[in-house]
Amino acid sequence: MPSLSSLMPDDERTRLLLALKPFLSEKRAPYMDSAVNILRLASMGKIGKDLKLF
């Protein structure tokens, strides 16, 4: 079963953060992962609101 994040295309903000990640130090890379996850969660919330799930 595919994950929900694989079904949703990334928006331009997420793609930008993922493109910048190779240029970050190993110390800062996990923060970028967290930021990307937050953006993905926010977009899932918007989809749920648009579908009137919550």
N, C-alpha and C positions, 0 to 999 in steps of 0.2 A: 504494500500500500504506500503510495507516495506521500511525502509530508506536505503539509499545507503551504509551507514556504516555497516548496518546489512548484506548486501550482500557480503561485502569484508571481507575476513578473516584477522585477525590482524597478523602482522609480529612479529618476535621474539623480536624486540625492544619494541613494544607496549605491548606485553605480559609481558616483564620484568618490565616495568614501572607500569603496573597494579598490578603485584605481590608485588611490593615494597610499594604500596600505603597504605596498612593497618599499616605499620610500621612508617608512617609519622605522625607528629603532625597535629592537625586540622588546624593550621595556614598554613602549607605547602601543604596540600592535594589539594587545588585548583590550585596550581602551577603544580602539577602532571597532573591534568585534562587538563590544558592548553597544556602541553607538549604532551600528548596523542593525543589531537585534532590536534595539529600541525603535528604530524607524520601521522595521518590519512589523513589530507589535502594534505600533500606532496605525499603520496602514490596514492591518487586520481589523482593528477597532473601527476604523472608518467604513470598511466594507460591511461589518456587522451592523453598524448604525444605518447605512444605506439600505440594507436588507431588512431593517427593523427587527433585528434579533435581540437588541438591547436598547 
